[in-house]
Amino acid sequence: MQTRQMEAITSLRRRVVIDGSVAPTMTSDYIERLHESPIDVVNWTVCRPWSSYHEAVDEIGYGLTVLDEHSDRFMLVKSVTDIATAVESGRVGVIFGPQNALPAEGSEYALRVLYELGVRIMQLTYNEANSFGAGVTAEDNGLSPAGRKLVEEMARLGIVVDVSHCGDRTTLDAIETSPHPILVTHANLRSIHPSPRNKTDEAVRALAERGGVIGVTLWSPMLRFDERPGVDDFLRQLSYAVDLVGIEHVGIGSDFSEGADRASWDQEFGSNGKYPTITGRLGSWYGYDTRFAAGGSSASDFPAIIEAISSLGFTDDEMQALLGGNFLRVFEEVWK
């Protein structure tokens, strides 16, 4: 690597802010809010979680078009050097990160195509099971042989494994199988709040032992059941994660879905949506407008979120690690 690139990346580790998971609709309002926020890099759910290969390719094509149309605001990220370039040019780096490996099913070469189109992070499953493993709503028998092969091929190509929505056994199998650190881009700790979408202490310890990172999230169902949570509930989760595995294994994955269509969102993710074991136990307080913590529901809230985290007494180095340095370390290892 050239000396100038190395210097840029070294500087980047000290200042980059990465949101480990977002699922917005790229409206002009959202684009402006994101660009005005302190966020430097986002992992964008570029495909719907249930998209087939052909649907995903089309959706990625749309994503590429959006980035082209807003090239003064965005830059597609395929490498750590790209992140440095995006930050230096005042643009937001966008990582393509599908939340399901469904598009890679049924074809020996589908994953290679997705990689060439820019995919650099991919979840193994969404909430359901697929041919690779099980999500949190399915019977979990762990990674299948196809799942193990997928994890190995992701490592070979340079795609970060994400197990945010995977069941407990599939999560542990993926951590054990991958030769690289993996991510939980957006989840919390189940010992603090018993949502099935949250991770066990065992899983997070195993993740950290292999160098991985968990992105603590602001999605309401992973923070409280009884009432709309606030940023203090998010801080409680973050503090617990830091105490459990150390600051170098914790980041932020907001899961913000700004601009989502209200009717579609309610049908899919509301209290009576597709996942009653996750959202069905929430009270009448839960809905489209309360789906994230009060004071932490938009890219515009990131300055206040950062200030709240800082109030916990972390040093500058620790803040830099939490806000982006930890994710960047994993990207450096996997994407090299």
N, C-alpha and C positions, 0 to 999 in steps of 0.2 A: 504494500500500500504506500502511496506517495506520502512524503512528509507532511504536506499541507493538509491532505485528507486526515491523517492521523491526528494532527493538531486540532482540526475541526471537530473530530469525534471526541477527543479528550475534553474539549471545551463543552461539547454537547452534554456529556455526562453530568456536568455541574449545573445545568440550567433547563434541561428539556422537561416539558410537562406533557404527559401521555395519558389520555383517557383510554383505558384498556378495552372498552366495549361501548359502542353507541349504535342505535338502530333508528336514525331519523329519516324522515322524508326530506329530501334536499330542496326545500323551498327557499326562495330568495331571502325570506326573513331569517330562517335558520342559518343559512350561509353567512349572513351578515353578523348574527349573534356569535357564531363560532369564531369567525375571523377576528371579532373584537375582544374575544375572551383570551385568557392567558394560555389556553390549550394549544400546544404545538403539533400534536399528533393524535389522530383518532384511529381506532380499529373499527371500521365501518362494516356492519352487517349488510353486505352488498346484495345478498340473495335472501329470499324468503326461506325460513327454516325447512319448509317441506318441498322445496323446488327439486325437480328432476334435473338430470344433466342438461338436457336441452333448454329447460326453463332457466337454469342457472347461467348458462352461457349467454342467453339473451339478456338477463338481468345484469350480468357483468358488463355486457356491451353498453347497456344504458348507463351504468356507473362510469364507464370510461368516457362516454359522451358528456355526462355532467361535469366531469373533471376538465375535459377539454373546453367546455363552454365557460368554465370559471377558472381558467388557468392562471388568472391573476390572484386567485384566492386559494387554490388547491394544487397539490402535486401528488401524484401516485407514488407510493413508497414501495420499492422492491428490495431495498438494501439499507443498511445503517448510513452509508454515504448519502443516499437519497434523503434521509431524515435531516442530515446536516445541511444539505443543499436547500431543502424546504425552509428550514429555520433561518438560514442566512438570507434567503430571498423574501422573508416575511410572509410566506404561505403556510397553510396548514398541511402537514403531511397526512395522507390518507392511506391506510393499510386496508386491503380487501381481506375480510375475515368472515367467511360463511359460518353460520351457527349450526351446521349439520354437514356430515360427510355424504349425505344421500347423492349429491351430484357425482360422486366418485364410484357409485355402485355399478356393477354390471359391465365394466370395461377396464381392461388392463391399462389403458392409456389415458383415461379420463383425468386422473390426478395430474398427469404431466401437462395436459391442456390447460387445466385450471391454474397451474403454476405459471405457465407461459402467459396467461391472461392477467397475472398479477397477484394471485392469491398467495398470501404469506403467513396467514394464521387460519386454522380451520378446527372447528369443534368436531369431535368424533360422532356425537349424536346430539339431537335435540332432546326433548322430554320423552319421546317415544323410543322404541327399539328400532334399530336398522340391522343390516347384515354384518355390521362391525362390532356392535355392542348394544348396551341398554341405556336409555335415559331414565330419569328419576321416577317416571310414572309407570315403568315397565318392570316385569320380572327380570332380575339382573343376574345373569349367569357369567358375567365378565366379558372380556374381549373374546371374540370368536377368532378362529384361525385367520379369517380374512381381515379382522381388525388388527391383529398383530402384524400382518403383512403390510397393512395400510400405514401403521405407525412407523414401521421400518422404512417404507418408501417416502413418507413425509420427511423423515430425518435425512434420507439420501438427497432429496431434492432441495431441502431447506425451507420447509413449511413448519411453523410452530404448532404443536399439538395443544389444543384447548379442550378441557374436560368440564367446563362450567355446568353443563346440563346432564352430564353422565351420572348413572347410578354409582353407588358406593364401590361395588366390586369392579365395575368397568374402569372407574377412576383409578383405583389402586393398580389394576393390571396395566393400564396405560403408563402410569408413572414407572412401573417396574420394567416395562418393555422398551420404552424410549431410551436411546443412548444419549439424548440431550435433555436438559431441563424442559419442563412443560409448564403450561399456564392454566390457572383458573381465572379467566379474565373478568368474571363478574359473579361473585357469590359471597356469602358471609359464613359465619360459624354457627353450626347447629347447636352447639352446647350453650350458646347465648340466646338463640331463637330457633325453635324447632321446625322451621320450614323444611320440607323435603328437598328444596332447591339449595339449601345450605350444605356445607361440607362438614364432615366429622373432623374432630381433632386429629384422629389417626391419619386421615387422608392429607390434611394440611401439613402435618409433621413429615409424612413421607414425601410430599411435594417439595418441601424445603430441603430435606436431606439430599435430594437430587438437584438442588439448585433452582427450583421453580419459584413462581410468584403467584400469590392470590390477589386479585383486584377486588377490594371491598366495595360493595355497591350500595346505591341509594334507592333501589326499587322497594317500594313499601312492603310487599308481602314477605320479603326477606329480612325485614327489620322488626315488624310488629304485626299482631293479629287484631288487637283490641281497639286500636285507634290509629289515626294517621301518625306515623312517626315524624320526628324532627331530625335535624342534623346531629343533635346530641345522641340519638340512637345509632346513627352511623359512626360517630366517634367512639362509642362504646364497643362496637364491633372492631373497628380499626385498632383500638388500644389492646383489645384481647388478642387479636391476631399478632400484633407486634410482640406482646408478652409471650405468646405461645411459641413463635418460631424465629423471632428476631426481625429487626426493621428491614433487613436486606431481602426479605421474602414477601413484602407487602407493597401493594400499589393501590390505585383507584380504577375501578371499572364502573362508571356511572350507570350504564344500561339505558341512558336517556333515549326516549323515542319521540323527540320533538317533531311536530308536524304530522303525526300519525292520524289517519282518518278515524274519527271518533266511533262511528258505527262499526267499522271493521275491527277496531281494537277491542270494543266491548264484546263482540261476538267471539273473538279469539282469546282474549286475555282477561276479560272482566270476571266478576264473581261467578257468573253462570256460563263462562266460556268453555274452552276446550279442556281446561286443566283444573277440574274441581278440587283435586287433592292438594293443589297449590294455592288456589285463590278462593275456593268455595267456603273455607272456614272463616273468611274475613267478614267483618260486620258491614252494615249499610253505609258506613263512612267511605268504603273503598269504591273508587270509580276512576274514570278517565282523568279527572282533575286532581285526584289525590293519589295517583299511582306511584308517585315518588315522594320522598321526604319533604316536608314543608321547609322551604329555604334551600332545597337542593334538588331542583327539578329541571334545570336548564343550564346550558353552557354559560349563560349570563350569570349564574349563581357561583361559578367557579372561584372568583375572587373571594367571596365570603366563605366558601368551603375551605379554601387554602388558609384563610385567616383562622378559621375554627380549628383546623388541624394544628396550625402553629401554636395556638393557645395551650396545647397539651405539653409544651415545653421541649419539643424536639430541637436539636441543634440544626444549623444550616445544612450540614452534610446529610443528616438524617432526613430533613425535608426534601433535599434534592433526590435522595434515594427513593423516598415514597412517591414523589410526584412524577417520576419518570425514569430515574436512573436504574431502578431494578428491572423494569420491563426492557429497557435498552440493553442491559447486560445479557438477557436471554436472547434478544434479537441478534446481538453480536455473535453469540455462540452458534445459534441455529442457522442464521442466514449466511455465515461465512463460506 
